[in-house]
Every structure is written in C-alpha cells, then in structure tokens.
Amino acid sequence: MTKQRIPHFATTEEQLCCADSSSRARCRIAIGKSLTLPSCRASFFAQTCCVVLTLLVVSTATADEGMWLFDDLPLDVLETQYGFEPPRDWERHVMLSSVRFNSGGSASFVSSSGLVLTNHHVAADTLHKLSTPEHNYLEDGFLAKSRGAEAKAPDLELNQLVSIEDVTQRVNAAVTGEMPTAEAYRARRAVMARIEKESLDKTGLRSDVVTLFGGAIYHLYRYKKYTDVRLVWAPESKAAFFGGDADNFEYPRYCLDVAFFRVYENDKPASSEHFLKFSKDGAQDGELVFVSGNPGRTQRIFTVAALEYLRDKRLPWVLNLVRRLEILLQQFSFEGDEQKRRARDDLFGIQNSRKAYTGMLQGLQDPAFLEAKREQEEKLLEQLAAHPRLSKYTDAWQTIAEVQAKQAERLGQSVALSRRSRLYRIALDLVLMATEDQKPQDDRLREFRESARESLEQQLFSPAPIYDDLEMTKLADALALLAELRGGNDALVRTALAGKSPRQRAAELIQGTQLKDVEFRRRLAQGGLEEINKTTDPMIRLARSLEDDYRGRRDVAEELQELERQAYARIMEATVALEGTGSYPDATFTLRLAFGTVKGYVENGQTMPPWTTLGGAFEHESTHSAKGDWQLPRSWLEAKAALDLSTPLNFVCTADIIGGNSGSPVMNRDAEFVGVIFDGNIQSLTADYFYSDTISRAIAVHSSGIREALRTIYDAPHLVDELGR
Amino acid sequence: MTKQRIPHFATTEEQLCCADSSSRARCRIAIGKSLTLPSCRASFFAQTCCVVLTLLVVSTATADEGMWLFDDLPLDVLETQYGFEPPRDWERHVMLSSVRFNSGGSASFVSSSGLVLTNHHVAADTLHKLSTPEHNYLEDGFLAKSRGAEAKAPDLELNQLVSIEDVTQRVNAAVTGEMPTAEAYRARRAVMARIEKESLDKTGLRSDVVTLFGGAIYHLYRYKKYTDVRLVWAPESKAAFFGGDADNFEYPRYCLDVAFFRVYENDKPASSEHFLKFSKDGAQDGELVFVSGNPGRTQRIFTVAALEYLRDKRLPWVLNLVRRLEILLQQFSFEGDEQKRRARDDLFGIQNSRKAYTGMLQGLQDPAFLEAKREQEEKLLEQLAAHPRLSKYTDAWQTIAEVQAKQAERLGQSVALSRRSRLYRIALDLVLMATEDQKPQDDRLREFRESARESLEQQLFSPAPIYDDLEMTKLADALALLAELRGGNDALVRTALAGKSPRQRAAELIQGTQLKDVEFRRRLAQGGLEEINKTTDPMIRLARSLEDDYRGRRDVAEELQELERQAYARIMEATVALEGTGSYPDATFTLRLAFGTVKGYVENGQTMPPWTTLGGAFEHESTHSAKGDWQLPRSWLEAKAALDLSTPLNFVCTADIIGGNSGSPVMNRDAEFVGVIFDGNIQSLTADYFYSDTISRAIAVHSSGIREALRTIYDAPHLVDELGR
C-alpha cells in the first residue's frame, strides 16, 4: 500500500502543521501516513499547509517534467514532443472526472452513477474505521453485492473541482509593502477568507483560495463536495499490499492497490456526468499517458539553505519520530491479534513514511546533488548581484537561511500530543473553537472560519471508533516525548503530567474523558466557551491548560511562514525577471495534470519491464516461499486456474508525480482510464526536489488487471459491467 | 534471550566508550546488546568503562539490596536476617567456581572437567559466529555428542577471579591534590598500568586494577584467563528465547536460556577444582539463595543533575539510536532468510536494549521518583552546608551538574562508525596501535598497554565471519548518521564521504578493504606505523584521516570523566563523613555476591507465582496460538509425552542484580547450583538507580528444568551425568 506520500516537511508552515501540535493533527502525515494525508482536513492542508512554497519552477522543465495547472497546460510541449493536441473540452472533461479525497489522495469517476476508483491504501483509513473485531475489512476486503449493501464511510469528504478563478489582484491589493510581516500575514489571510466566504455564500460550493507560484498568482478553486461516500469494494490487504513494507517503493510490483467508493446525494447514487471510460486494453509500451491528480507538495524551488536544513535537521528529526512511532506500534501489535488489527492502518502509514523519508534523505546526502544546486544558485546570485535593478533581491536568500535557522531551533519545542491522540485532538479543537467562534471571521484561525465549518465538524463529530488501549499507548508516548523534548522540569511538562508518569497520566486521561461520546462533543461545541470553562472533563482541561502555549507557538510559526513566503516570492520575481516566465508551480494538493510514457528502465544492469502480469504475482510469491507479506490471499489461489495469467497487473510510466497522487487515474489520449497510480519507485523519492526520467518511475495498477481481478477473483461482474457506463 | 543488560550510559566515561566512536566498539553495548557486553573487551570495559562511578552506596541498603564484594560480605545481615553463617572457605569456593565472560556476561563451573554453564544469550554471539548458511546453531541449537565434537569459539575469553589485593595506597600516592585534572588522570592511569604490568609479569595472570567506591578503594583483581573455549551444548533459540521480544523482561516466563561451554588448556579439558554441585531439587519458595556474578554498572549514587541528564538527554538520545538500528536491521532481515540469520544476533541485542532503556526512562519520567531523590539530596546538602568542616564539599554537586551540561553538548558530536562496522573498528584499532606502540607504556591509551595486548589481539585477529552486505548496510547508516550529526557541510563529513553518498561510500570501502583477511591484519600490525602510512587500504586510510578527531574527542571525554570521578569521590567523602561507612560499591563488571529469597509477587492485583513449569510453557504456547515467537521448537513437541510437566522451569527471587549478571549461578546455602539468572522483570529495570523488592525480581532458569530438558528433550544424558562431578 501507500506510496506517494506527501513529502511534507521543511517549511515553517509544515512545522506549524506537522511537527508541532500546532495546526497539526490534521496534518499528522508528516510523521503519519502514506500519500493519503490521513486525518488531515485537506481543505486546510491545501490552503494552509501546502500553499506556502508553491513557486514557479523556472526554466528547468524538461522531458516529461511538470505538474501542470489545468488552465495552463503545456500545449506546445505536447504538440512538439508527442504530436498531441487535446480536442475541445478535453481538459474540462478530465478535470470534472477527477476527484480529490480531502483526507489526502486522488481518484476518478468511472461510471455515470457516482462510482469512484482510488487506491486501497487511500481507502485504508475508512476500511479501518468500518472494521470491528468481527469484520476486518482492511485485511479481508469488502464487496457490496448490491447498492443497498454499500457501507457509509464515517468521515470522508470528496471534492470535485468545478471552476478556477484568478483572484491575484484582489489578494495583492489587500497587502501593502509597508506592512510588518505579521500584519501582512493577517491581511492576506483576511482577504482570502473574505473571498472564500463570499464565494461559498454565492455558490454554495466549497471555495479555497490557493497560493501559486509563491504568491505570484492566487486562484479561487470551487469544489462540489460529497460527504455521503460509501464503500463499494476493496480487495484483501494481502492483494493490495502484496510484498508489504519490503516491496514498498520497489519495482517490479504486483499489487492490486485499488478500491471503489460511490458518492451519494439525497441518499441516492449521485449522477456523475463526467467520468472516465475504461480502455479496452490499457496502455501499450511507449504510449503517451496522462495523470490527473492532486500532488501534495514539491520543493523544487528550495534554496540550498532550505535543502541543507532538510538534510541536516528536519529529515533526521522527523525520522527519529517516525521510527519511534513505528517501534511503538509494533510493540502494541505484539499484544494480540485484535491489537494488531487496531494498529495496522497506523503502522502501514508510518512504515511508508519511514521508507519515503529515508529515501529522500539519502538523495539529499549525496554530495553531488547539493553541489549541483549550489553551483546553480551561486550563478544566479552572481547574475543578480551584477544587475543594477535586481541586486537588491539577493537578501531573500539570506532571509530563507535565517528562517531555516529559526526552524532548527524550534524543532525541539514541539508538543506532539494532538498528532498522536485523536481524543486530545478533539479536545484541542473544541477548546480552540470556543474562543475562535467569538472572533470576527477574518481574525480566526483558518480552520475555524465559517467556510471550513462543515469539514471541521465532519472530523470533530466523526463516529469512527476510538480504541482506548491504542489511544493510551500513543498518548503515553506523546507525553513522554513532550517530557523528553522540554525536559522533565519544564513547567508545561509538569502541568501536562500532573505529578504522574506518562503512562499513568495517559491512562487517567483516556479513562476519564467523555470525548469518546460524540453527543458529548456536540454539547461542548454548542455550549461554547462557557461550557468549555465549566466542564471537568480531564482531556478538555489538559487542552485548555496547554492552549496558550499552543497559540504562542502557532503565532511564531505563522510569522516565520509569512517571512518565508515573502522571501520566496521575491526569489520568484528576481528569477522571472532574469530568466523569463516559467512552467508549472510547485505542488499544492490541488488538481494537476502530468504526462509521460509507459516505459521500463535499466537499474544496475538489470532491465525492468514496462509492466508485470497476474502470473508474475504468483511467481513472486513462490520466489519468497509464500512467507510473511509475500502470501497472496486465498481468493487468488482459488481463482488461479481460471485467471488469464498474462493479463498486465502493474506498469510504470515517466509522469511527474508525488505524494497525494495516489489514486490518480492514468489516461490515454482519448481520456480513457488505463490505470491508477499507487506508488513511485525508490529512485522517484527525490522528486520533491528534482524530476528525472532516467530511472525514476510512477507505478500504476493496470486497467486490464483490475477488470480481470474483479471478474475472475472477486466475483463482481456487476462492477465490471458498470465501469465506463 | 537477553536481559540484565548493562545499563550503561550517562557518564563521561560511557559517552566516551559508547556513544562516541571513541573507545567504542568494544562497548557497543550502550546501543548494542543485552547483558552480554558483546564485542566489548570487558577488560577495558571493567577498567575503563565501568569503574568511574563505583561509589559507596551509603546507609540505604535495606532488605536484600546489595552487590557485595567477596572480601567484604555482609555477614551480620546474613546472620541477623537469615541465620546464615557461611562455613569456612565458602566465599573462596564460590569465587573460584564463578566465571566471567569477558565479552560481557557471567557463568559458573559445573563439573571438575571445565564445564561452564551460562545463558544461551551470553553464548549467542559465539553461536552466531560459528554458524554458516548451512548450519544455523543460533536458531537450531548445538550438541557435541563427544568431547571431540566440541566447537572452538573464535574469540571468547573467560576469566576466573583468583585473588583480590588492596592497592589503594599506592594509587593515591601517585596523585597529589595540586595536579590539574588532566594530569591527575594521566598519573592515576599510569600508576594503575604499572601495578597491572608488574602483577602480570610476576604472576602471568590477567591483572586489573578496579576503582571502587568512586576511588575510595582500588583493588587489584587477578584472573586466570581461558581463551580456548569450546561450545558444548545450546538449545534452539525458540526454547531459549521463547516469547521473543514481547515476553522479554516479562514474567511469568518459560525460557530455557542456558548453554554449556568447556574451557581447555593445552588442547585438553581444563581441570576445574572448584565447581558448583547441582542441587537435587533446586530452591524452594521462600528459600535463601545467592547470586554470584559480574553486574555491569549501577548508578545508585547519581546526583539529581546526573539523573536529569539521563532522563532528558542521554536516554532519549540513545533510544533514538537504538530504534534507528532496530529498524535498519529489520529492513535488512527482510531481504531473505540468510540476511535474517546474519542480522539476528545483532537484532536481538538491539531489541533488548530498546526495551531495557525504555523501561529505565519510564522509571525516571515518573516525577515521584526524582522528587524523592531531590528531597534526599537537598537534605544532605543542607546538612553539609551547616557543617563547619564539610560545607566546602557542596561544590562537588555543582561540578557534576556542569559535567552533565558538557556531556549534553557532546551528544551530537559522536562518530559512531566503529560501533557499527567491525571492519572500521579493526582499521581504527590498527591505526591507533601503530602510534600507541611507539609510546612508553604509561602514556598509552589503556587498551594498547602490554597487559591488555592478548585480549586486544584476540579480537583484532578473530577469524569470526564478517558479512559484506551487513557491514555495508551498517557502515552506510553510520556514515549517514555522521552526516546528520555534524551536517553535510562539515569538513570531517566531507572527508569521510569523499564526494559519494553514504551508500556508495560504504560499498566502496567494504568492497575495497583487505581487512577481512586476518593475515593482512597481522601484517599491518607487525608493520607498525610505517606500514599503516604506506598501505592504500581504503578503510585504513579512512580511519587514519579520522584519527585526530577521534583522539581529540577522547581526550575531552577522559578529562570530563576525571572531573566527574573526583567530584563523586568528594561526594562519597562528604557522605561518609556525615553518615558513616556504607555497604557496597556501585557495580563494576567485577565479581559480586547478591542474596535474596525465592518469592512471587502481586502486580495489578494479579499473583505471580515463584516459579513456572515445563507444562506451563506448552500452555503459554497455546494461549498465543503457537504463533510468531510463541512457537516451541519441534524437539519440545516431540518430547512432550515423556516430560515431567510439573518440573519447574523458571523462577524469581529478590536478589539485587543488573546487566552483566546474565549467566550468574543461583546457589543455596550449601553453594549448590539451583539455577541461572537470565533476566529481570520490567520493574527491575530501574535497578540502575534504586533497588526495590516490592515487585522487582530477578528471573532464573531452574536447575531441575535444565536437567529434565537435557535428559528428556535433548538426549544428552552424558551431560546430566557430568553435572556436579
């Protein structure tokens, strides 16, 4: 499972969202989960977390590089390089056929009745939440034999991008050059909030202002939002994640990493006018293909100082946290089969993160890479210094370096409680909301504005199960971590521990809180600040006692973020002035189009084929003695004789993708569905910083493999029939 | 397996030995291995690593607390509390029956023909080194059906303590109060070296000066040394480490954690005049028992500042390293069955360390514990301050605090290459030796003195297999760690990486070095500095280029160590002056006697029995569905019908033990063997800092279980017959 994790760290914003308890739990991806941004309310993620460094990548786009905006596709490149000219409304059809999982993933409509195809690992969070000790859908799979049997996800939100509007002028008009950093940040935040609110009021559509090219462009994206999302089919995790952690980010692969949902409106399957038809035979070797999805974040504009911060501080720090959580969850899983089931989704995500971050760090630790970047940067700085009008811009690099130094100092101050404990996250949200709701819209923390209320409440009042034992284990570790980071004598640590050991305190909090009861949460939310101040619920009291510290750190983080944003905007300006306008902005967890060709590669003298087959999966199983994660599910073994073993299962292409692209449809020129992205190979993990098509590849499940599996293994002819209808 | 790890961190000395590459690989236990101090040449460990803080624990010894010196047993306590008066020569008999594994463990003679009984996990390093892809003795066990089939361990050294001499006066005479710290350190080191050298020359016995009571007493310990050590029997790891990592440090337990060796002299079984007879029925509930072994290190005298450093800096730091290595080895093991075999011994050790350190940190993070320590310390400081003659002593606490602060700064500077890569360790030793050998004895680094030469060479020229893939994985990670700690731009990092990525560089070094060839090592050692300077071997060149940095950091570490040593000595003086002489010194990986009673306990309302049975092992297996680490080996299943299932297998007692005690014999009043220590329960992990007999317990394999297993499961009647003969 999992791949394409959102490479998500290294900026003030990220630190705000992910390392701190700051805007955090929603962004626990940083040490959380695969590409799926689980528990991240992606609205805020898209708006708050990802937009900061969305900068024009200038004059470097080559070959199949690029995550292109739908309103600005590289038509000349497609024409020159591939002789392809999209027919009229091609982009609009693809855009409307694309779906975003707000929890952090991509997908597409594949029938006119609201059928949505994505990855099993994008669905994993929902599979986990729908499971019980009796029915483990994550492990055993799920199939609704009829529409009535489709199972409602407790807290999914799917978004369909329906319009793009340029609002750059209006945003820029609100911020003047004389404003101090913090004021500029507030002013920008305020005008963006007003634009969103007006749009929501006017259209009823989810409306997000997205910062592109580091603030050179602001887009207003309007989404049709689906919150009644039902599970239709998912295979066993043994099929979806065949080869497990060991095969993750490797190729050749043999994973059926696919799941189906259906969106409903008024308790009926939604009608999806735009959807992708299933290609008859899928894509051929060398064929041009397109990927439509929501890449989370790239950092291709980063300065050397920012990359060094990543390499020397941020990634080592994050990896320590990731490994800590991995071991913790492994140990918890030892306690029994039910514990294993409870921790499994978390553990998969964390292993995926560890592998991804390790790969990224290895890329950065190759001296050759940073040397090349340094040379490039030095050359640019020399040109600027020699330029009469542009020399003043060189201070922006210095600002970035200073911000990195401050980030490094802040690394050790994190309070990670909200990222580990869902109950604490709920408590903190309720506590913050009580105060934020009393403020004017513009002054509120972003996630508490009216435009975001529905998404917030969906998470806050989610009936998804919360397991006391797992919560206790994670909260105890988070409290221990807090004590380690700040030292046992720190006043805040003493407050948090209340004289107990981390384990005793966590047990007391989890056993004592009523927040497991959704109705109790609703009552607290309705009661506002008065109710929050009155309740004796220990988790609320804890969140209340840590609130000031949280707000203080978040303020600092947001100020650093604004400083960085402004500096990168200046770097963009200077670069554009020198080298002309560029090609595509860094990723923002919003809809982009990538393209490339189906293509194998040679690694260490070994030829990797463009695709693998169903038969290859059985061979791969026997090569590994059908041990551990290399056991195919029983359903495959039973169906083997009936299967066409030559059917392609996975394939690779050169399209430029990254975390967030999981579940993205792969299409041919006719916008037919030929596959679904689920991973990148290990060499693609440096795609955060640079694209290469030498041996970096996106990995997809082949359309033919999906169809053959549904028909012959999963006994779901009704789904096969529905595809493309 | 594993338990009783040597809780080994937190002091300058330890940092020198374990976190740095400094005196390091020999002490990789800190992030290395169970109680066995694997790869640590315990001579240096005992002398260099463990002696620093060996301080009188004053006026706190209660109940069964204490790791007593053999020449100063608490006869009054034994008399008053247990009505036991040891017969004439009892201590001497027990002392001469006790054996130390220089690699970090304890054992005893159990026959007159040199038969030595210890833990399977003490033997694991040897089992691993004797194994091949075809014969996996660690997993599958080993039995020599005849003496001729006994298998020579490649690099074991066993020590039998034969005499104790007080040399305090001579050591103290060499150091005057006016000497600066560094000079005092050198002077002390020099006189200790002279005493050792003279003793070695005179007696031919291994001679170690051991610092006790923080320097209040120095003992010269003389050991008969055995280097021809042969493996006689070991069970399968499934029996020895039944329940695996999950059951580790837990009770009730069901582990046959036992192995036999035999020491040889002149190619014949050595005659062991003193040995322990096997008790007929083992120890009964409530019976007084004794434990004779080599506890590694305790820190019961530590000041609050030292404990806070452990809690807030040192342990979190070490745990990050431990978890990093654990994940690395897990990933390596995924690559195949042979990789799993190669990494297994390392992985077991690391998991054991992680669990032990986690338990210790949890103990320290309980605010109640440090509050109690703080009150005690404040009271003592008040009494001192009010005392006309003793008030000057209070600065010692300040010195300790300052040293901790400096240690904290040094944490991030470590170069851990030598702890991860055996080949680099060998290279560094050869490089250091070339220079050290040109100096006068007294000026040399301790491990290069003549008195230590034999032990050094045994390690340096060990034919134990070195696996390229595992070495490469570990060295690449160590290089990456070095880059993370110092930053990728650091000059030393650039030297170490030589323009390559950590993985490329590690591959180049491991593939390029000739150090795998023992003869090449010998030639380099014989060739001295000239040969070292001449060789183009890339590993030697790397060690040479990092040598200055290594020596510089080691100097600083040793100075900090001396400062700390002197401060603790002053604390001792002051405490003794106030409260009178105390009881037993902190542990020093030298022979001690502990005592206690066989006794169950109550935990969370649940009664833990004083012992478990062979039948209980089968029940425990079925409770866990015979899955994962809860599978008994086939030999047990086949023998089940013939076994007396009521035979005791493991038992617990209140004796005061710690890492290094693994393999220690448990004896009754008649000095008969009744069991062998192999673990402590999770509550005992805080024994580093304080002893408690409420629910902390030492866990041992019962003598009756050993005999029944040998007879009925392992078909080894000849060994049963030999026991006690």
Interface residues (C-beta under 8 A of the other chain):
Chain A: D245 A246 E308 R311 D312 P316 L319 N320 R323 R324 E326 I327 Q331 F334 E335 R354 L361 Q362 L364 Q365 D366 P367 A368 L370 A480 A483 E484 G487 G488 N489 R494 L497 G499 K500 S501 P502 R503 Q504 G628
Chain B: D245 A246 E308 R311 D312 P316 L319 N320 R323 R324 E326 I327 Q331 F334 E335 R354 L361 Q362 L364 Q365 D366 P367 A368 L370 A480 A483 E484 G487 G488 N489 R494 L497 G499 K500 S501 P502 R503 Q504 G628
